[in-house]
Amino acid sequence: MTYTIESAQSIFSNTQVPSPIPATIALFEQLSVDDKLALLWYAYTEMGRSITPAAVGAARLQFAEGLLNQIKQMPQADQLQVMRDLANRADTPISRSYGVFSVNTKLAFWYELGELMKKGVVAPVPFGYQMSRGVQSVLDAIKQLDAGQQITVLRNTVVDMGLSSTVAASSFQDAEPMFPRFEPAPTKITVEGITEPTVLSYFQALNTDNFEAALALFTPDGALQPPFQKPIVGKEGIGRYMRAEAQGLNIMPKQGISEAQQDGSKQVKVTGIVQTPWFGVNVGMNISWRFLLNPQGKIFFVAIDMLASPQELLSLRPV
Ligand code: ECH
């Protein structure tokens, strides 16, 4: 097979229509730090209601507990400064500790701070705060997005906070708890237009958190490209990433197309809905998978994309 990861990235290139998500994040990035915190507060008071609190659970907070206790004991002005430092990616000890948290620990940390803000234990948005025009316009942009895109914006802003010394996409702490599955994942996977056993087994493996089985489907030099990220190359990195970020997903692929190439490889595109354990059935994300299978049926490349609009679910042309 003559593919490189770079060339594989452009299969079904019509999938990558401009996404409103990076555009909204760019607007957010232009806000002042206090406006960023206020924006997140308002966005969260809308969307946070559909978080399944059980997903957070006490166990998920174990790595953030030390930091949270430290913050609880501070005077309110210092608490606000910690939040500003995190949003500014300032070089402080707290910002550095936050930077090594896994994505899910970062989310759980802010979830808990939000709860403490509601109770008044941590500095809330000041009483009588007037939304600036900048905050209002970013909030309006967020309201235009579908729910799956909204939670992606929220997640990405949280992931980008703090100071991380490594460029690694995600760190996984060994004792990190698995997400409990409240909604059983669909067990029998059928995808209209798709019969490739590798692709069906991939979905089956993720729906049962069986990351070993998922990894076995990749070539040794295979790659997985998560939404808005660079490809992660090699089984070790993919395994680490999956254990950290693919837990508890409910994947409901709906339809796809498969294109056999002359050299025996196959390009497969599938679209469907994914639910994250953070929001359960409350939020469905419109997702596509673009697989490049080698002639032996192993995954050389798979890209996971957030679709720009639900209409894209039906965009299954072989481009
Ligand atoms: C408060 C004010 C001050 C500032 C902040 C605040 C708190 C904010 C909070 C935000 C919480 C946000 C959350 C967002 C969760 C989003 C989860 C998403 C998950 C997407 C997963 C996908 C998976 C795709 C994959 C597939 C594969 O096939 C392979 C693996 C993988 C208010 C205090 C900040 C609390 C909880 C978007 C798409 C399908 C690539 C993983």
Residues whose N, C-alpha, C, O or C-beta is under 5 A from the ligand:
A	BS01	ECH	L37 L40 W41 Y44 L107 W110 Y111 L113 G114 G148 I151 T152 L154 R155 V158 P226 E245 A246 V274 T276 W278 I304
